């Protein structure tokens, strides 16, 4: 009993640090005592978070329109799809209010998510301390931390932006010692600035130890005139992070940028993992970057000046606006919207919130419903959320992502996982098998309540339920005739020996084929889109 | 969908499946020996007395001159002999289906396995990041070729670096994983429903959906029959043999395989490497038997399938104090099948004598061929990729001559 008491205590402490309401807390405390007989901390957390809203609600309102519901569309792009019940909630709230709320994530209570995702020690430690952990442990914790937040956080827009910036400022944790430092990068660069200011984001990234290792910034020096600066980071800063490859910089600019960036190092013994500036390794001469002169003797301020010049360049506004529109609206970014967003970038000096708001409220966004194809990460997270799955993102679940080629933080090159659909189209088989395994409860340590979900969608307890009734919950619109025909094909083949069914073939909520029917919906083309 | 459309669509479907069915594409199989294989003990330079001086305990005896209780190497030509455990591949060499390129390597000065493997798999010069792996870029440039879920396969649980960035790539241990994970007896109904769902698609998802369904049907038929290797090929039970067997099944199943990668680890022989018996000899034996079975099984596909066997670097020419060898430079690379002009070595033997004084980076066999020159020739001469300069940008390959002179 001792260990169980201890886990109850751990949870209690963490609950204490969140801002959940007093009433929830009391309810939680009551549950804690009854749940103490459960065998593991995770079961306990599941019980507690269920009570905090991480479950299937009694009743789920679904779209009754043949077109994708606009709120469903919003939640498919600015979130990882609706959690059961979200559609109704956001409708009541109104689209604008929801966006405003999401743009201020710190004001959203995320206690339940923190109970699941906040337990991984190594994620919260500085690089000096993480060196005491095994690489495999840090890797596992970092990935689980990220995946669990994507699934359970109520700060959904922030999570989606975290994925966006993680690609934009990609770091492969398999390179060198990056793994020890990526947790800090994730916390202090990506998550901190995901909805903040672009200049601050790039500045933080430039002196993030993980980035200094990943792109060799910590090798970049010019102690003597004959030293050749290492251009790796300087080049990617201009090519990928700011101006874009056709942004109008020259090879000379890359060289000059690299000179500005000389001298940044990471302590390897005392204060291990901490970044410092070694003026002896810095190029002290004057530099000219993108036509702007940085006078000699600037020392560590050269980096600030460089970042300012690069981030203020009009090409950067255009590049970032294009990438955001590509991610959130269309693979062929609409020039009008790109111009509007990049103008906001320029006017606000890189304030990410108004850019985001402009995109989500635009006509182009509205018209793009269902026209993008989910990448594997988004696919898996939306599957889990649509079913209100109970998971702690153990290896078996993460393995599905790795197999589909999108293990978090594991893209080798600095350009991040591709944003276009095409590279991901070979993963259908793995998607289908994930959907079938998930709904049949064959993914180890991932639990789903199919029967409860079906009853919530169609609450007439005695009645049977058909695929046509279930479909809108998953895709935000009514099923088409050809979809219904396909679902019937599945049902009738499995019931061929029984009676003939009418057009709306249905299953009772407890039918053993119901999970698989939902697996089929998750495998359908409509659910691959967003 | 209107009646007319549906008819046109069905017609289209019929045609497209016809078009897809026969695939006569070339296949590249990459076997990567992880750890830096000592190829000097695999292709033994028996004619060079320095080899025996530098390796007093671990050298492989020259042909016909065995020490008591040890086998001799098998003569290939006036310079080289095969490690006795490689005997199974002797016929492949003798029949001219295997070429060996000597002293292949990269400009990586670190001597690090990770760094050098990474560089080679990415197809880069040292310190010049390109993006994706060399096979990933190759496949992308061939994107007009039809991509299927099994165009690129990495045997194992993770996708190897060389394939990163490929338009579609699958990691799998066995072909048995290619099936729908339904409840028992449901897969037929599920597949029928998926066929309907994806059959009415018209956008990007349409072709991949149909390909995947077709793939499942094909593999289903194969499962029903079990797998019987041809020509009495006998695959052993180790991971390499099992993996190559799966690759052979994929090739015969005609499921659009273009590139398959498989790793074989355990070549980092710093300590008690052994000679004709021992640590490395066991690995060599596995390699030899696996290649033999694969070659026999795929007899009908010899011109279609090219197999390369590579490693990140060779080892020092001299043995160390713990009867092993440390990280060196050049290694020998094997190119098998695909019409290769084999039965010979490419790259002259320049001896091992002056290597010890080499102070620039880890010493070993001095590199004569940049690894990208070999890979370029495989891609252009055997797989007919005419954009090799895009796979290896900023690199001008010097022709080596093992690829058949072809006009595509």
Boltz contact constraints between the chains, C-beta under 6 A:
constraints:
  - contact:
      token1: [A, 403]
      token2: [B, 171]
      max_distance: 6.0
  - contact:
      token1: [A, 405]
      token2: [B, 159]
      max_distance: 6.0
  - contact:
      token1: [A, 412]
      token2: [B, 164]
      max_distance: 6.0
  - contact:
      token1: [A, 413]
      token2: [B, 131]
      max_distance: 6.0
  - contact:
      token1: [A, 415]
      token2: [B, 131]
      max_distance: 6.0
  - contact:
      token1: [A, 421]
      token2: [B, 204]
      max_distance: 6.0
  - contact:
      token1: [A, 423]
      token2: [B, 167]
      max_distance: 6.0
  - contact:
      token1: [A, 425]
      token2: [B, 208]
      max_distance: 6.0
  - contact:
      token1: [A, 426]
      token2: [B, 149]
      max_distance: 6.0
  - contact:
      token1: [A, 426]
      token2: [B, 168]
      max_distance: 6.0
  - contact:
      token1: [A, 428]
      token2: [B, 208]
      max_distance: 6.0
  - contact:
      token1: [A, 428]
      token2: [B, 212]
      max_distance: 6.0
  - contact:
      token1: [A, 429]
      token2: [B, 149]
      max_distance: 6.0
  - contact:
      token1: [A, 429]
      token2: [B, 212]
      max_distance: 6.0
  - contact:
      token1: [A, 433]
      token2: [B, 181]
      max_distance: 6.0
  - contact:
      token1: [A, 436]
      token2: [B, 181]
      max_distance: 6.0
  - contact:
      token1: [A, 436]
      token2: [B, 182]
      max_distance: 6.0
  - contact:
      token1: [A, 437]
      token2: [B, 181]
      max_distance: 6.0
  - contact:
      token1: [A, 482]
      token2: [B, 200]
      max_distance: 6.0
  - contact:
      token1: [A, 486]
      token2: [B, 193]
      max_distance: 6.0
  - contact:
      token1: [A, 486]
      token2: [B, 196]
      max_distance: 6.0
  - contact:
      token1: [A, 486]
      token2: [B, 197]
      max_distance: 6.0
  - contact:
      token1: [A, 489]
      token2: [B, 192]
      max_distance: 6.0
  - contact:
      token1: [A, 489]
      token2: [B, 193]
      max_distance: 6.0
  - contact:
      token1: [A, 489]
      token2: [B, 196]
      max_distance: 6.0
  - contact:
      token1: [A, 490]
      token2: [B, 189]
      max_distance: 6.0
  - contact:
      token1: [A, 490]
      token2: [B, 193]
      max_distance: 6.0
  - contact:
      token1: [A, 493]
      token2: [B, 189]
      max_distance: 6.0
  - contact:
      token1: [A, 494]
      token2: [B, 189]
      max_distance: 6.0
  - contact:
      token1: [A, 520]
      token2: [B, 193]
      max_distance: 6.0
  - contact:
      token1: [A, 524]
      token2: [B, 197]
      max_distance: 6.0
  - contact:
      token1: [A, 525]
      token2: [B, 201]
      max_distance: 6.0
  - contact:
      token1: [A, 525]
      token2: [B, 205]
      max_distance: 6.0
  - contact:
      token1: [A, 528]
      token2: [B, 205]
      max_distance: 6.0
